[in-house]
Amino acid sequence: MAHFVVIGAGQAGASLVAKLRAEGFEGDVTLIGAEPVPPYQRPPLSKAYLLGEMEESRLYLRPRGWYDAHDVTLRTATRAVGIDPEAKVVTLQGEEPLPYDELALTTGSNPRVLPADIGGDLERVYCMRDLQDADALAPELVAGRRVLVIGGGYIGLEAAAVAARKGLHVTLVEMAPRILQRVAADVTSDFFRALHAGHGVDVREGVGLDRLLGTDAVTGARLTDGTELDVDFVVVGVGIAPASILAESAGIACDNGIRTDEFGRTSAPHVWAAGDCASFPYRGGRIRLESVGNAIDMAETVARNMLGQQVPYDARPWFWSDQYDCKLQIGGLNMGFDNVHVKQGEGGAVSHWYYRGAELIAVDAMNDARNYMIGKKLIEMGKSPPPEVVVDPATDMKALLKA
């Protein structure tokens, strides 16, 4: 009987094994995860879980009993340290080698950390990526304390929002000229800068970290403009990198992640990849997406292809971020946009519509779920209504889907 092995027990890995069973695969399935808990949701870690509004058990994608009921061998606290594609064997740390017939890599991504020579190895310096990170950070969130958040991307902004809601004094530094510069237009940056300032966050743009101060634990920070801050702890949110070292060490081709074809195949026979760790063909280029939606959709496509169905992966990018009482929803990819149009909604809702020439390519919606859904569907359908029509308050937005 065939044995399918999946390395990486996150959203993609859990989705892949569930899809294998849903598609009728009756062979052996093993899911390997380095963490000691079943696969769980990561987005709530930096939001509801850190705020104490969600218990750990509610994070789990499925109860542990689901894996037994569906005959999936879930091996938690187990680390894969090598792959031999020719022998079709996975090497596990401290355990017997594990043979496979088909192997899927859903290893996700790792947070970028501060170098030790600028204080990154001091105590009370935290990243925010997994459950262990959240559990370590939670006791620091005491009203009146001072936190420095390094990085003005979504992770940094979400951490700043949680700390501000908890009553901490929050300073956020972003070395780029504006927050969200890598991922959003200036109007979206303006919206979130004002949102955070309104909650008391000291947002400093165009200034980075020179070094952290302290002997064993961090006590302060020197910024690149010479400013020194007293801080009680630091949260680092300076991006993530694909967890591709296992593939690289096995000689599997990597290109900003584990390189796959349109079906999720890697350069090694019988080895596949999906989720944050995988780069794949997209509209004449190659991309890697860091999102729950991509993790689920690509993993399910790869599961079908491991069963021989030959289904090309059709990525339909979407993302979200929760900050204070604002839900940001993003549809599409704004790469290469040359103009952005602002649509005002009801009750303070607003959406930003990205165009490349006359083509609608993405939408950012702040507390505007209705226009987000319409924009996302328009992009997926390949429809690009003129921007003056989109932003006109008199436009029947749903009618644009039928035009």
Buried (B, 14 or more C-beta within 10 A) or exposed (E): EEBBBBBBBBBBBBBBBBBBBEEEBEEBBBBBBBBEBBBBBBBBBBBBBBBEEBEEEEBBBBEBEBBEEBEBBBBBEBBBEEBBBEEBBBBBEEEEEBEBBBBBBBBBBBBEEBEEEBBBEBEBBBBBBBBEBBEBBBEBBEEEBBBBBBBBBBBBBBBBBBBBBBEBBBBBBBBBEBBBBEBBBBEBBBBBBEBBEEBEBBBBBEBBBBBBBBEEEBBBBBBEEEEEBEBBBBBBBBBBBBBBBBBEEBEBBBEEBBBBBBBBBBBBEBBBBBBBBBBBBBEEEBBBBBBBBBBBBBBBBBBBBBBEEEBEBEBEBBBBBBBBEBBBBBBBBBBEBEEBBBBEBEEEBBBBBBBBEEEBBBBBBBBBEBBBBBBBBBBBEEBBBEBEEBBEEEBEBEEBBEE
